[in-house]
Every structure is written in structure tokens, then in C-alpha cells.
Amino acid sequence: MKTKECPSCAMDIDERAKVCPVCQYEFAGTSSGMRIAVILLAVLLLLLSLFSWWG
């Protein structure tokens, strides 16, 4: 089992945990909406660079 350190209480907990079982610290996760926005921005930048290179 992989572990990570809680930034609040410094306990080693399961890497997949979203909340520390010791101090209840909530780990920030990447929301699916933010992930989609980043992907769309990357595709847009790629298309713009391709169009500027060809035209």
C-alpha cells in the first residue's frame, strides 16, 4: 500500500484517501470540470499553433 503524508498532522495515510482519518484534513482534488477545461485549452492552443504555422 502506498502512503502519503498528511500536511496537517504529518501521519502517513493511504495514498487514495481524500480525508485524513486522524485529523479530518480534506485533500484538494482536481475536479472533473477543471480537468475538461485544461484539456480544451490545450487542444485550442494546439489548433492555433497549427493554423499559424500553416497559414
mmCIF file of the N, C-alpha and C atoms, coordinates in Angstrom:
data_MODEL
# 
_entry.id   MODEL 
# 
loop_
_atom_site.group_PDB 
_atom_site.id 
_atom_site.type_symbol 
_atom_site.label_atom_id 
_atom_site.label_alt_id 
_atom_site.label_comp_id 
_atom_site.label_asym_id 
_atom_site.label_entity_id 
_atom_site.label_seq_id 
_atom_site.pdbx_PDB_ins_code 
_atom_site.Cartn_x 
_atom_site.Cartn_y 
_atom_site.Cartn_z 
_atom_site.occupancy 
_atom_site.B_iso_or_equiv 
_atom_site.pdbx_formal_charge 
_atom_site.auth_seq_id 
_atom_site.auth_comp_id 
_atom_site.auth_asym_id 
_atom_site.auth_atom_id 
_atom_site.pdbx_PDB_model_num 
ATOM 1   N N  . MET A 1 1  ? 0.847   -1.180 0.000   1.00 0.00 ? 1  MET A N  1 
ATOM 2   C CA . MET A 1 1  ? 0.000   0.000  0.000   1.00 0.00 ? 1  MET A CA 1 
ATOM 3   C C  . MET A 1 1  ? 0.892   1.244  0.000   1.00 0.00 ? 1  MET A C  1 
ATOM 4   N N  . LYS A 1 2  ? 0.628   2.146  -0.922  1.00 0.00 ? 2  LYS A N  1 
ATOM 5   C CA . LYS A 1 2  ? 1.362   3.401  -0.968  1.00 0.00 ? 2  LYS A CA 1 
ATOM 6   C C  . LYS A 1 2  ? 0.732   4.377  0.011   1.00 0.00 ? 2  LYS A C  1 
ATOM 7   N N  . THR A 1 3  ? 1.579   5.199  0.590   1.00 0.00 ? 3  THR A N  1 
ATOM 8   C CA . THR A 1 3  ? 1.078   6.172  1.558   1.00 0.00 ? 3  THR A CA 1 
ATOM 9   C C  . THR A 1 3  ? 1.525   7.573  1.180   1.00 0.00 ? 3  THR A C  1 
ATOM 10  N N  . LYS A 1 4  ? 0.870   8.536  1.772   1.00 0.00 ? 4  LYS A N  1 
ATOM 11  C CA . LYS A 1 4  ? 1.264   9.938  1.642   1.00 0.00 ? 4  LYS A CA 1 
ATOM 12  C C  . LYS A 1 4  ? 1.177   10.560 3.023   1.00 0.00 ? 4  LYS A C  1 
ATOM 13  N N  . GLU A 1 5  ? 1.877   11.661 3.191   1.00 0.00 ? 5  GLU A N  1 
ATOM 14  C CA . GLU A 1 5  ? 1.894   12.323 4.490   1.00 0.00 ? 5  GLU A CA 1 
ATOM 15  C C  . GLU A 1 5  ? 0.834   13.417 4.529   1.00 0.00 ? 5  GLU A C  1 
ATOM 16  N N  . CYS A 1 6  ? 0.062   13.424 5.579   1.00 0.00 ? 6  CYS A N  1 
ATOM 17  C CA . CYS A 1 6  ? -0.941  14.471 5.775   1.00 0.00 ? 6  CYS A CA 1 
ATOM 18  C C  . CYS A 1 6  ? -0.213  15.773 6.111   1.00 0.00 ? 6  CYS A C  1 
ATOM 19  N N  . PRO A 1 7  ? -0.503  16.861 5.399   1.00 0.00 ? 7  PRO A N  1 
ATOM 20  C CA . PRO A 1 7  ? 0.174   18.130 5.686   1.00 0.00 ? 7  PRO A CA 1 
ATOM 21  C C  . PRO A 1 7  ? -0.265  18.762 7.005   1.00 0.00 ? 7  PRO A C  1 
ATOM 22  N N  . SER A 1 8  ? -1.374  18.305 7.550   1.00 0.00 ? 8  SER A N  1 
ATOM 23  C CA . SER A 1 8  ? -1.873  18.878 8.793   1.00 0.00 ? 8  SER A CA 1 
ATOM 24  C C  . SER A 1 8  ? -1.297  18.194 10.030  1.00 0.00 ? 8  SER A C  1 
ATOM 25  N N  . CYS A 1 9  ? -1.325  16.851 10.046  1.00 0.00 ? 9  CYS A N  1 
ATOM 26  C CA . CYS A 1 9  ? -0.889  16.131 11.250  1.00 0.00 ? 9  CYS A CA 1 
ATOM 27  C C  . CYS A 1 9  ? 0.364   15.284 11.043  1.00 0.00 ? 9  CYS A C  1 
ATOM 28  N N  . ALA A 1 10 ? 0.873   15.222 9.824   1.00 0.00 ? 10 ALA A N  1 
ATOM 29  C CA . ALA A 1 10 ? 2.104   14.503 9.468   1.00 0.00 ? 10 ALA A CA 1 
ATOM 30  C C  . ALA A 1 10 ? 2.005   12.985 9.616   1.00 0.00 ? 10 ALA A C  1 
ATOM 31  N N  . MET A 1 11 ? 0.808   12.441 9.668   1.00 0.00 ? 11 MET A N  1 
ATOM 32  C CA . MET A 1 11 ? 0.636   10.986 9.729   1.00 0.00 ? 11 MET A CA 1 
ATOM 33  C C  . MET A 1 11 ? 0.700   10.414 8.311   1.00 0.00 ? 11 MET A C  1 
ATOM 34  N N  . ASP A 1 12 ? 1.223   9.199  8.185   1.00 0.00 ? 12 ASP A N  1 
ATOM 35  C CA . ASP A 1 12 ? 1.212   8.501  6.907   1.00 0.00 ? 12 ASP A CA 1 
ATOM 36  C C  . ASP A 1 12 ? -0.138  7.825  6.748   1.00 0.00 ? 12 ASP A C  1 
ATOM 37  N N  . ILE A 1 13 ? -0.814  8.139  5.643   1.00 0.00 ? 13 ILE A N  1 
ATOM 38  C CA . ILE A 1 13 ? -2.138  7.572  5.379   1.00 0.00 ? 13 ILE A CA 1 
ATOM 39  C C  . ILE A 1 13 ? -2.166  7.007  3.964   1.00 0.00 ? 13 ILE A C  1 
ATOM 40  N N  . ASP A 1 14 ? -3.220  6.288  3.640   1.00 0.00 ? 14 ASP A N  1 
ATOM 41  C CA . ASP A 1 14 ? -3.387  5.699  2.316   1.00 0.00 ? 14 ASP A CA 1 
ATOM 42  C C  . ASP A 1 14 ? -3.343  6.788  1.251   1.00 0.00 ? 14 ASP A C  1 
ATOM 43  N N  . GLU A 1 15 ? -2.620  6.510  0.168   1.00 0.00 ? 15 GLU A N  1 
ATOM 44  C CA . GLU A 1 15 ? -2.447  7.481  -0.906  1.00 0.00 ? 15 GLU A CA 1 
ATOM 45  C C  . GLU A 1 15 ? -3.776  7.878  -1.552  1.00 0.00 ? 15 GLU A C  1 
ATOM 46  N N  . ARG A 1 16 ? -4.751  6.983  -1.545  1.00 0.00 ? 16 ARG A N  1 
ATOM 47  C CA . ARG A 1 16 ? -6.041  7.252  -2.186  1.00 0.00 ? 16 ARG A CA 1 
ATOM 48  C C  . ARG A 1 16 ? -7.030  7.986  -1.286  1.00 0.00 ? 16 ARG A C  1 
ATOM 49  N N  . ALA A 1 17 ? -6.674  8.189  -0.039  1.00 0.00 ? 17 ALA A N  1 
ATOM 50  C CA . ALA A 1 17 ? -7.587  8.831  0.912   1.00 0.00 ? 17 ALA A CA 1 
ATOM 51  C C  . ALA A 1 17 ? -7.844  10.280 0.519   1.00 0.00 ? 17 ALA A C  1 
ATOM 52  N N  . LYS A 1 18 ? -9.096  10.679 0.594   1.00 0.00 ? 18 LYS A N  1 
ATOM 53  C CA . LYS A 1 18 ? -9.471  12.062 0.304   1.00 0.00 ? 18 LYS A CA 1 
ATOM 54  C C  . LYS A 1 18 ? -9.566  12.883 1.578   1.00 0.00 ? 18 LYS A C  1 
ATOM 55  N N  . VAL A 1 19 ? -9.712  12.190 2.716   1.00 0.00 ? 19 VAL A N  1 
ATOM 56  C CA . VAL A 1 19 ? -9.789  12.832 4.024   1.00 0.00 ? 19 VAL A CA 1 
ATOM 57  C C  . VAL A 1 19 ? -8.881  12.060 4.975   1.00 0.00 ? 19 VAL A C  1 
ATOM 58  N N  . CYS A 1 20 ? -8.087  12.783 5.750   1.00 0.00 ? 20 CYS A N  1 
ATOM 59  C CA . CYS A 1 20 ? -7.210  12.140 6.729   1.00 0.00 ? 20 CYS A CA 1 
ATOM 60  C C  . CYS A 1 20 ? -8.074  11.532 7.834   1.00 0.00 ? 20 CYS A C  1 
ATOM 61  N N  . PRO A 1 21 ? -7.907  10.233 8.135   1.00 0.00 ? 21 PRO A N  1 
ATOM 62  C CA . PRO A 1 21 ? -8.716  9.610  9.187   1.00 0.00 ? 21 PRO A CA 1 
ATOM 63  C C  . PRO A 1 21 ? -8.327  10.066 10.592  1.00 0.00 ? 21 PRO A C  1 
ATOM 64  N N  . VAL A 1 22 ? -7.172  10.688 10.746  1.00 0.00 ? 22 VAL A N  1 
ATOM 65  C CA . VAL A 1 22 ? -6.708  11.121 12.063  1.00 0.00 ? 22 VAL A CA 1 
ATOM 66  C C  . VAL A 1 22 ? -7.222  12.519 12.394  1.00 0.00 ? 22 VAL A C  1 
ATOM 67  N N  . CYS A 1 23 ? -6.977  13.484 11.492  1.00 0.00 ? 23 CYS A N  1 
ATOM 68  C CA . CYS A 1 23 ? -7.319  14.884 11.801  1.00 0.00 ? 23 CYS A CA 1 
ATOM 69  C C  . CYS A 1 23 ? -8.448  15.442 10.933  1.00 0.00 ? 23 CYS A C  1 
ATOM 70  N N  . GLN A 1 24 ? -8.962  14.639 10.008  1.00 0.00 ? 24 GLN A N  1 
ATOM 71  C CA . GLN A 1 24 ? -10.062 15.022 9.115   1.00 0.00 ? 24 GLN A CA 1 
ATOM 72  C C  . GLN A 1 24 ? -9.667  16.097 8.098   1.00 0.00 ? 24 GLN A C  1 
ATOM 73  N N  . TYR A 1 25 ? -8.368  16.233 7.812   1.00 0.00 ? 25 TYR A N  1 
ATOM 74  C CA . TYR A 1 25 ? -7.912  17.171 6.781   1.00 0.00 ? 25 TYR A CA 1 
ATOM 75  C C  . TYR A 1 25 ? -8.420  16.690 5.427   1.00 0.00 ? 25 TYR A C  1 
ATOM 76  N N  . GLU A 1 26 ? -9.014  17.600 4.639   1.00 0.00 ? 26 GLU A N  1 
ATOM 77  C CA . GLU A 1 26 ? -9.531  17.243 3.322   1.00 0.00 ? 26 GLU A CA 1 
ATOM 78  C C  . GLU A 1 26 ? -8.506  17.604 2.262   1.00 0.00 ? 26 GLU A C  1 
ATOM 79  N N  . PHE A 1 27 ? -8.081  16.600 1.502   1.00 0.00 ? 27 PHE A N  1 
ATOM 80  C CA . PHE A 1 27 ? -7.124  16.821 0.426   1.00 0.00 ? 27 PHE A CA 1 
ATOM 81  C C  . PHE A 1 27 ? -7.845  17.407 -0.774  1.00 0.00 ? 27 PHE A C  1 
ATOM 82  N N  . ALA A 1 28 ? -7.246  18.415 -1.377  1.00 0.00 ? 28 ALA A N  1 
ATOM 83  C CA . ALA A 1 28 ? -7.834  19.045 -2.556  1.00 0.00 ? 28 ALA A CA 1 
ATOM 84  C C  . ALA A 1 28 ? -7.650  18.114 -3.741  1.00 0.00 ? 28 ALA A C  1 
ATOM 85  N N  . GLY A 1 29 ? -8.701  17.866 -4.455  1.00 0.00 ? 29 GLY A N  1 
ATOM 86  C CA . GLY A 1 29 ? -8.632  17.029 -5.640  1.00 0.00 ? 29 GLY A CA 1 
ATOM 87  C C  . GLY A 1 29 ? -8.922  17.856 -6.874  1.00 0.00 ? 29 GLY A C  1 
ATOM 88  N N  . THR A 1 30 ? -8.504  17.357 -8.015  1.00 0.00 ? 30 THR A N  1 
ATOM 89  C CA . THR A 1 30 ? -8.793  18.040 -9.261  1.00 0.00 ? 30 THR A CA 1 
ATOM 90  C C  . THR A 1 30 ? -10.215 17.685 -9.672  1.00 0.00 ? 30 THR A C  1 
ATOM 91  N N  . SER A 1 31 ? -11.061 18.681 -9.831  1.00 0.00 ? 31 SER A N  1 
ATOM 92  C CA . SER A 1 31 ? -12.432 18.405 -10.228 1.00 0.00 ? 31 SER A CA 1 
ATOM 93  C C  . SER A 1 31 ? -12.473 18.024 -11.702 1.00 0.00 ? 31 SER A C  1 
ATOM 94  N N  . SER A 1 32 ? -13.483 17.287 -12.087 1.00 0.00 ? 32 SER A N  1 
ATOM 95  C CA . SER A 1 32 ? -13.593 16.861 -13.478 1.00 0.00 ? 32 SER A CA 1 
ATOM 96  C C  . SER A 1 32 ? -13.827 18.058 -14.391 1.00 0.00 ? 32 SER A C  1 
ATOM 97  N N  . GLY A 1 33 ? -14.510 19.080 -13.910 1.00 0.00 ? 33 GLY A N  1 
ATOM 98  C CA . GLY A 1 33 ? -14.728 20.279 -14.715 1.00 0.00 ? 33 GLY A CA 1 
ATOM 99  C C  . GLY A 1 33 ? -13.434 21.000 -15.016 1.00 0.00 ? 33 GLY A C  1 
ATOM 100 N N  . MET A 1 34 ? -12.554 21.075 -14.040 1.00 0.00 ? 34 MET A N  1 
ATOM 101 C CA . MET A 1 34 ? -11.259 21.718 -14.241 1.00 0.00 ? 34 MET A CA 1 
ATOM 102 C C  . MET A 1 34 ? -10.415 20.902 -15.212 1.00 0.00 ? 34 MET A C  1 
ATOM 103 N N  . ARG A 1 35 ? -10.461 19.592 -15.103 1.00 0.00 ? 35 ARG A N  1 
ATOM 104 C CA . ARG A 1 35 ? -9.690  18.724 -15.997 1.00 0.00 ? 35 ARG A CA 1 
ATOM 105 C C  . ARG A 1 35 ? -10.153 18.909 -17.441 1.00 0.00 ? 35 ARG A C  1 
ATOM 106 N N  . ILE A 1 36 ? -11.457 18.998 -17.668 1.00 0.00 ? 36 ILE A N  1 
ATOM 107 C CA . ILE A 1 36 ? -12.001 19.200 -19.011 1.00 0.00 ? 36 ILE A CA 1 
ATOM 108 C C  . ILE A 1 36 ? -11.574 20.557 -19.551 1.00 0.00 ? 36 ILE A C  1 
ATOM 109 N N  . ALA A 1 37 ? -11.604 21.587 -18.716 1.00 0.00 ? 37 ALA A N  1 
ATOM 110 C CA . ALA A 1 37 ? -11.197 22.923 -19.148 1.00 0.00 ? 37 ALA A CA 1 
ATOM 111 C C  . ALA A 1 37 ? -9.730  22.946 -19.560 1.00 0.00 ? 37 ALA A C  1 
ATOM 112 N N  . VAL A 1 38 ? -8.880  22.273 -18.833 1.00 0.00 ? 38 VAL A N  1 
ATOM 113 C CA . VAL A 1 38 ? -7.453  22.226 -19.170 1.00 0.00 ? 38 VAL A CA 1 
ATOM 114 C C  . VAL A 1 38 ? -7.244  21.498 -20.492 1.00 0.00 ? 38 VAL A C  1 
ATOM 115 N N  . ILE A 1 39 ? -7.952  20.406 -20.703 1.00 0.00 ? 39 ILE A N  1 
ATOM 116 C CA . ILE A 1 39 ? -7.828  19.655 -21.957 1.00 0.00 ? 39 ILE A CA 1 
ATOM 117 C C  . ILE A 1 39 ? -8.308  20.498 -23.131 1.00 0.00 ? 39 ILE A C  1 
ATOM 118 N N  . LEU A 1 40 ? -9.438  21.179 -22.974 1.00 0.00 ? 40 LEU A N  1 
ATOM 119 C CA . LEU A 1 40 ? -9.944  22.030 -24.049 1.00 0.00 ? 40 LEU A CA 1 
ATOM 120 C C  . LEU A 1 40 ? -8.987  23.173 -24.361 1.00 0.00 ? 40 LEU A C  1 
ATOM 121 N N  . LEU A 1 41 ? -8.400  23.766 -23.347 1.00 0.00 ? 41 LEU A N  1 
ATOM 122 C CA . LEU A 1 41 ? -7.432  24.836 -23.556 1.00 0.00 ? 41 LEU A CA 1 
ATOM 123 C C  . LEU A 1 41 ? -6.208  24.320 -24.303 1.00 0.00 ? 41 LEU A C  1 
ATOM 124 N N  . ALA A 1 42 ? -5.736  23.142 -23.958 1.00 0.00 ? 42 ALA A N  1 
ATOM 125 C CA . ALA A 1 42 ? -4.576  22.557 -24.638 1.00 0.00 ? 42 ALA A CA 1 
ATOM 126 C C  . ALA A 1 42 ? -4.886  22.281 -26.108 1.00 0.00 ? 42 ALA A C  1 
ATOM 127 N N  . VAL A 1 43 ? -6.071  21.760 -26.393 1.00 0.00 ? 43 VAL A N  1 
ATOM 128 C CA . VAL A 1 43 ? -6.466  21.493 -27.775 1.00 0.00 ? 43 VAL A CA 1 
ATOM 129 C C  . VAL A 1 43 ? -6.579  22.801 -28.551 1.00 0.00 ? 43 VAL A C  1 
ATOM 130 N N  . LEU A 1 44 ? -7.155  23.818 -27.947 1.00 0.00 ? 44 LEU A N  1 
ATOM 131 C CA . LEU A 1 44 ? -7.287  25.117 -28.601 1.00 0.00 ? 44 LEU A CA 1 
ATOM 132 C C  . LEU A 1 44 ? -5.919  25.708 -28.928 1.00 0.00 ? 44 LEU A C  1 
ATOM 133 N N  . LEU A 1 45 ? -4.999  25.651 -27.980 1.00 0.00 ? 45 LEU A N  1 
ATOM 134 C CA . LEU A 1 45 ? -3.653  26.165 -28.227 1.00 0.00 ? 45 LEU A CA 1 
ATOM 135 C C  . LEU A 1 45 ? -2.944  25.370 -29.320 1.00 0.00 ? 45 LEU A C  1 
ATOM 136 N N  . LEU A 1 46 ? -3.144  24.072 -29.352 1.00 0.00 ? 46 LEU A N  1 
ATOM 137 C CA . LEU A 1 46 ? -2.554  23.245 -30.397 1.00 0.00 ? 46 LEU A CA 1 
ATOM 138 C C  . LEU A 1 46 ? -3.111  23.625 -31.767 1.00 0.00 ? 46 LEU A C  1 
ATOM 139 N N  . LEU A 1 47 ? -4.422  23.803 -31.858 1.00 0.00 ? 47 LEU A N  1 
ATOM 140 C CA . LEU A 1 47 ? -5.033  24.197 -33.125 1.00 0.00 ? 47 LEU A CA 1 
ATOM 141 C C  . LEU A 1 47 ? -4.556  25.575 -33.574 1.00 0.00 ? 47 LEU A C  1 
ATOM 142 N N  . LEU A 1 48 ? -4.475  26.517 -32.654 1.00 0.00 ? 48 LEU A N  1 
ATOM 143 C CA . LEU A 1 48 ? -3.994  27.851 -33.008 1.00 0.00 ? 48 LEU A CA 1 
ATOM 144 C C  . LEU A 1 48 ? -2.556  27.813 -33.506 1.00 0.00 ? 48 LEU A C  1 
ATOM 145 N N  . SER A 1 49 ? -1.726  27.023 -32.872 1.00 0.00 ? 49 SER A N  1 
ATOM 146 C CA . SER A 1 49 ? -0.334  26.941 -33.319 1.00 0.00 ? 49 SER A CA 1 
ATOM 147 C C  . SER A 1 49 ? -0.231  26.263 -34.682 1.00 0.00 ? 49 SER A C  1 
ATOM 148 N N  . LEU A 1 50 ? -1.066  25.259 -34.948 1.00 0.00 ? 50 LEU A N  1 
ATOM 149 C CA . LEU A 1 50 ? -1.055  24.610 -36.260 1.00 0.00 ? 50 LEU A CA 1 
ATOM 150 C C  . LEU A 1 50 ? -1.523  25.559 -37.354 1.00 0.00 ? 50 LEU A C  1 
ATOM 151 N N  . PHE A 1 51 ? -2.580  26.312 -37.094 1.00 0.00 ? 51 PHE A N  1 
ATOM 152 C CA . PHE A 1 51 ? -3.082  27.253 -38.091 1.00 0.00 ? 51 PHE A CA 1 
ATOM 153 C C  . PHE A 1 51 ? -2.092  28.378 -38.355 1.00 0.00 ? 51 PHE A C  1 
ATOM 154 N N  . SER A 1 52 ? -1.424  28.849 -37.333 1.00 0.00 ? 52 SER A N  1 
ATOM 155 C CA . SER A 1 52 ? -0.447  29.921 -37.540 1.00 0.00 ? 52 SER A CA 1 
ATOM 156 C C  . SER A 1 52 ? 0.789   29.395 -38.269 1.00 0.00 ? 52 SER A C  1 
ATOM 157 N N  . TRP A 1 53 ? 1.121   28.132 -38.096 1.00 0.00 ? 53 TRP A N  1 
ATOM 158 C CA . TRP A 1 53 ? 2.281   27.550 -38.762 1.00 0.00 ? 53 TRP A CA 1 
ATOM 159 C C  . TRP A 1 53 ? 1.995   27.333 -40.251 1.00 0.00 ? 53 TRP A C  1 
ATOM 160 N N  . TRP A 1 54 ? 0.756   26.905 -40.583 1.00 0.00 ? 54 TRP A N  1 
ATOM 161 C CA . TRP A 1 54 ? 0.403   26.632 -41.969 1.00 0.00 ? 54 TRP A CA 1 
ATOM 162 C C  . TRP A 1 54 ? -0.081  27.868 -42.721 1.00 0.00 ? 54 TRP A C  1 
ATOM 163 N N  . GLY A 1 55 ? -0.514  28.854 -42.048 1.00 0.00 ? 55 GLY A N  1 
ATOM 164 C CA . GLY A 1 55 ? -1.116  29.975 -42.757 1.00 0.00 ? 55 GLY A CA 1 
ATOM 165 C C  . GLY A 1 55 ? -0.469  31.224 -42.425 1.00 0.00 ? 55 GLY A C  1 
# 
